[in-house]
Amino acid sequence: MIDLHTHTFFSDGELVPSELVRRAEVIGYQALAITDHADTSNFDFIIPRIVSACAAINKRSALRAIPGIEITHVHPADIRPLAAASRKLGAKLIVVHGETITEPVMPGTNRRALTADIDILAHPGLITETEVKRAADRGIHLEITARKGHSLTNGHVARLAKKYRARMVINTDAHSPADLISIKDAEKVILGAGLNRSDGKTIFANSRAIVKKLFRAAHG
């Protein structure tokens, strides 16, 4: 299992990075990105600490830990500069908190996020066809999520992503160890979104490609 959207106690998660990684490792995870919630108030505090934690973990663990960030509930106009600033601080994976139907995310967040230098648009809710086309054109991955509530629109996201050949990934958006899932459970979420097993193989391959690219760049 590769999970590119998780949280630690640097935002609203329960565990320190090392424990989250260890718990993921023992249930078979190969890679995990730590993407704590951030806005302009805390990104410069969080990112260096996540970078440091992942560097220490990667010296000792077989699981690959990826330092990232989830830009969350900021004004859409602030997404692009905040993503750029996060890259400069060492965030290797940029996630944007999309327009989930379970939270009052500001309208326009999906659209603006898809113009920025980001990797994943998380739980994008009732994303429009135009936005999905933009994601496909820019190689930005759309998230199929295992998280309660956010997952209500997985079917909508999956249908449009498949129609326009936008790349998808599956993540847990884990805030506690109980949120981590097995590869078999991930397959069930994918099937529940109306996709098939072949689609699932492609989704898992997309996650592997992201991890490979990030670590190749880090050692290149």
N, C-alpha and C positions, 0 to 999 in steps of 0.2 A: 504494500500500500504506500502511495505517495500522497501526502496531504499538504497543500500549499496555502492553507488558511487556518491558523490556530492562534490562540491567545494565552498569555501568561499573566502573572500578577502585575506586569508593567501596564496593563490596562484593566480589564474586568475578568481575566482568567483566574483560576484558583492556585496554580502551581508556579514555582520558579522554572525557568527554561530547562535546567538539567533534569528535573523530575518529570516534566512533560515529555522530554525526549526519551528518558529511560522507560517510561510507561508505554510509549509508542513502540520503542524498540522491542520490548518483550512480547508484544502481540503481532510482530512481524512487519512493522513499518520499515521501509528502506530510506525514506527521506521525509523531512518535515520542515515547513517554513514557519517561522514565528513572525506573525503579522499583527502585532498589537494595534489597537485603535489609536489614532493620532489626529491631531489638528495642529494649528499653529502654536498652541500653548505648550505642547509636550513633545513634538517630534524630535527636537534637538536633544532632549534628555533621553528619550527611549532608544533611539536608533544606535548610538554608540554602545550602549549597554547590551543590546541584543547582538550587535556585531561581535563584541568581546565574548559574550556567552557562547555564541555559535563557534567561534574560533577555538575556544577551549574544548568544547564538546567534540569537534571534528578531529582533534588530536587523539582522542581516546575511544571514540565510538564508531561502530560500523555504520550506524545510521548517519546520513548526511543532514546536517542542520543548516538551514538557510536563513540569513537575517533579512527580514522584510518589514513591511509596515502596511497597515490598512488605513487609508485616508478616509475619515469618517465624519459625516454630517457637516462638512465645511460648505461654504458658499461655492456653487459651481465655478465661479470665476477664479477661485483660489486653488482649484485642483491642479492645474498645470504647473504653477510655480512651486507649489508644495511638493509635487512629485519630483520636480527637478532638484529641489533642495534636499529631498530625502536621498536621492541617488548620490549626491555629493557627500553626504554623511556616511554612505556605505550600505544603504539598503539595496540588496540585490534583487528583491522581488517587491514590486509595487502593486498593491491591491487597492481598489476603490470600493467603498461600501455603496453598492448600487441601490436603486429605488425599490427595495423590498416593499411589499404591500402591508407588512406588519409594523412599519415604523414611518414617521412623518419625514422621510427624506425629501429634501428640497427638489421640486421639479427642475429638470434640466441637468441633474447630476449625471445621469447616464450619458447624455449627449456630450457634455463637456469632458467627462472622463475619457471618452473615446477619441478625443483630440489630443490627449496628453500622453506622455511617455510612461505608460503603465503596462502591466503584464496581464492582470486579471480584473474583470469587472464582476464583483461578487454579487450573488443573489439579485440580479437586475430586475426582478419583478415583471411587470407587464411591459417589457422592453418593446420598442416599436420595430417594424420591419426596416425602416431607414437606419436605425441604430444598429441593428444586427448586421446589415450590409456594411456599415462603417467598421464594425468589429472585424468582419471577415476581411475587408480590404487592408486593415492595419495590423492584422495578425494578433489582435488582442483576444484573449481567451474569455469565454463566458462560463460562469460557474453553474454547475449542477450541484446543489447543496444537500447535505444530509441533516441540516439543522431544522429543528421544528419551527414551523411558521414560515420561515424563509422558503422552505421547500414547496410551499403551496403552488408556486408558479413554475416549478421545474418543467412541467409538461409544456407550458407555453414557450419557455426559453429553448427547450430541446427541439420543439417542432420548427421554430424559426431558424435556429442555428443549423439544423440539418438542411432546411430548405435553401439557405444561402451559403452553406458550407463554411460557417463560422466555427472556429475551433472551440471545443469545450474541455473543461476539466471537472473532476468531481472532488469536492473538499468537504470537510466536516464543520468548519467554523467552530472548532472545539474551544470551549471555555473551561471544561473540566475533563478529567480522565475518562469519565463515563461517556463523553461525547465521541471518543475515538472509536473507529469501526474497523472491522476486518475487510479484507478484499471481497469476501463473499457478500457482506452486507452492502458494500459499495456497489456491487453488481446488482443487488436487489433495488437500490435507489435508482440506478440507471434504467433498469427495466420498468420500474414504477413511473418513470418520466415518459414512458411511451417509446423508448429506444429499444434496440435489439442487442444481442450479444456481440455482433460485429461492431456496432457503434461503441459498445463498451470497450472493446479492444482498442479502438481508435482513441477513445478518451484516455485510457490508461497510458497509451503510447504518447499522447500529447504531454502528459505530466512527466513522463520519463525524459522526453526531449527537452523540456524546460530545465530539469535538474542537470542533464548532461551539458547543456549549453552554459549554464551558470558555473559549473565546476570546471569546464574546459576554459572559460574566460578567466576564472580565478587562477588557473595554473598555466595560462597561455602566455 
